[in-house]
Amino acid sequence: LFRAQQGAEDPALVYLPLLMATTISTLVGVIVTARVQKLPLASPLLLTVMGVWLAVLGLLGAVVLLAPAEAANTFASLLGNGILLLVLSVFFIAAWRSGVDSYDAFVEGAKEGFTLAVKIIPYLVAMLTAIAMLRAGGVLGLFLDGIRSGVGALGLDTRFVDALPVALLKPLSGSGARAAMVDVMQTHGVDSLAGRMAAVMQGSTETTFYVLTVYFGSVGIRDFRYALWCGLAADAAGLVSAIFLSYLFFA
């Protein structure tokens, strides 16, 4: 949606690397959580489903990367739009088979969303205030300049640093990360490497601190235990994957 609003030549082009990065992030989160909680993951069904899904993603990625550029872009676009349509179709079919009225369920969900929004406003204000202080104080800019200098000193490509504001803000605030993503797209171009990478980062990481602060706080949970570290591990995996896959597909 945001890529389309910014005039992207093909808004769905980022969907395959986004899906890959999300898969890696999810797997890392599940594995880390299972290790911490000492949960077994060696289930034949689970391993089969995971293996098939990874094989499908690997095959699709190979087709896109090995095909000529024009054909690859066309295939990636059709694939992205097709997956989105498939997901929506699955939701409607599942609702129909279960005898659930999709419209009524949506309306009820919207009502619950408004009720929850009222409860989380105090936590939301606190988080947004902290983010605004970091941005207005120049801390974020200094941090990015430091990363750019360090990466440049190693002789590496520094273009990914332009998309890092999305990754840094996403664990804190989804709205803040979206604002950062739009800013990257407007500054560097929606179809630039940074613009596409920002979109992949936005879709493959989670608002970890936001969830812990707002939702845990709204139900009175004060002890996060290992939820924070498991969530941050998944975010780190999504971030690294988003950078690597964006270079692989778009650089």
N, C-alpha and C positions, 0 to 999 in steps of 0.2 A: 504493500500500500504506500509506504513512504517513498520507496524508489519510484513508483509510478507518479506520485505527486511531484517529485523532483525532476521528472522528465527523463527517466532512464530509458535507454533504447529498448531494453528487454528486462522488465522488472523481475521476471522469474528466473533469470540467469544464475542467481546466487543460491538457488534452492538446493541443488545437489550438494555443494560443499557445506552448506548450512546443515543439511540433514546428516552428513558424515560427521561434522564437528559435534553436533548434538548427540549422536550415537556414542562417540568416544567419551564425551562428558558424562553421559548417563551411565555407561559401563564402568568408568572410573568411580563415580559416586556409589554405585551399587557394590562394587568390589571392596572399596574402602569401608563402607558401612557394614558389609557382611563380615569383614575381617575384625572390625572393632567389636561387633556383637557376637562374633563366633558363630555365624550362620553358615550352613553348608550351601555351596553353590554347584556342587557336582551332580546336579539332577540331569538325567538323560534328556528329558523334555526341554529343560531350560538351555542346556548346551546345544541341543539340536536347533532350537529356534534362533539362538544367538548366532550360531554358525551359518545358518541359511541367510539370516539378515545381513551379516557381514559379507557373505559371498555375493549377495545381490548388489550391495553397495559397491563392492570392489569391481564387479563386472560392469556396472553402469559407469563408474569412474574411469575404468580402462577404455570403454567405448568413447567417452567424451575426450579423454586425453590423447588417444591414438588416432582419432578421426581428423580429417582436415578441419581447419579453423571454422569455416563457414558452416559445414555440416555439424560440427560439434556444438556450435552455438545454437543451431536450430534444434538439435536433439535435446540439449540441456533445457531449452525453453519449453519444448513440448513435454519433456519429463516433469519439469517443475509444475506446469499448469495441470498436467494429468494427475500428479500426486495430490495436489490440492483438491481437485475435483473428486478424486477417489476417497479422500478422507471425509469430505462432506457427505458423499454418497453413503459411506459406511455408517456415519452417525444417523442419517435418516432411515436407512434400512434396519439398523439395530433398534431404533425407536419403534419402527413399524412392527417388527417381529415381536417386540416386547409389549405391544399394545399401548405404547406411550404416545400421547399427543405432543408432538414436537413443539408446537406453538405455545401450548399451555405450560410445558416444562420450561421453555425459554422465559416466559413471563414470570413464572414463580422464581426462577433463578435470578432474574433481574431484581425482583422484590427483595430477595435475601441479600443481594449485592448492595442495595441501598442501605439496608439495615446494618450490614457489616461496615459500610463506609462511614456511617455516623460514629461507630465504636472506635474506629482506628484513626479518626482525624487528629487527636492529640499526638499520637505516635508519628503520624505522617508529617505534621508540622515540625516536630523536633528533628526528624531526619532531613527534611528539605532545608531547614535553617542551617544545619551543620554543613550540608553540601554547598549552600550559597556562600557561607563563610570561607570555605576552602577555595572556591572559584574566585570570589571577589578579592581575597587576600593574595592571589597570585601564586599560591602554593602549588596548585595543579600545573601551572605553566612552568614553574621552576623545576618541578619534578620531571616533566616531559623533556625539557631542555637538557637536564642531566642525563637522562636515558639516551637521548639522541647523540650527545657528545661521546658517551661511553661506547655506544654501538659503532659510531663513526670511527672512533679510535681503533677499533678492532678490524676495520676495513669491511664492515658488513653493510648491507642495504638498510637505510634508515627510514624508508618510506612507511613501514608499518607503524612507526611511532606516531604518525599523524592520526591513526585510528585508535590509539590507546585510550583517549578520554572515554570512549564508549566502554572499554573493558574495565577501567578504573571506577566508573560511576555505576555500572550495572549491578554489582553486588550491593550497592547502597540504595539505589532508586531506579526503578524501571522508567519513570518519566524523565528523570535526569539523563539517563543513558539514551533515551530516544531523542532528547534535545541535542545531546552531544553528537549523535549519529547524523541528524539533519544538518548540524553545523559543519561536520566533516564533509558531507555531500555537497553543501553549498560552497564551501571553501575550496575543496580540491576537485570537485566534479563528481556527480553521482555515479559515473561509469569509470572513474579512476580506480587505481588499485586500493587506495585508502578508503574511497567511498564504498566499494564492494566489500572490502574487509570489515568495515564498520558494520555493515548489514549482517555479515556472517557472525561477527562477535555478538551483536545484539540478539540474534536468534539462538545462539548456542550456549549462552551463560545465563545464570539465574540471579535474582535479587536476594542473595543469601542474607545479608544483614537486615534488609527490609523485612523479609519473612520472619526472621528470628525476633526482631524488635517489635514489629506490628502484630503479627498473628499470634506469636507465642505470648506477647504481652496482653493481647486482647482477651485471652482465656486464662490469664494468671500464671503462666509458666515462667518461672524466673531462672531455673537451672537448665541451661542449654546442653550441658554435658558435652558429648562429642559431635552434636549436630553441626556446630559451627565449622569444625575442622573437616568433617566429611563434605559439607557444602562447598567450602573453599577449595578442597581438593578437586571436586567436580568442576568448579569454575576455572581453576588453573588449567585443567585438562582441556576444557572448551576453548580457553583463550589461546593456548599453544596450538591446538588443532586448527582454530580459525586462521591464525597467522600462516601456518604451514600450508594449509589447503588453499588459501587465497593466493599465495605465491605460486602454488602448483597449477591452479586453474587459470589465473588471471595475469600473472606477471609476464 
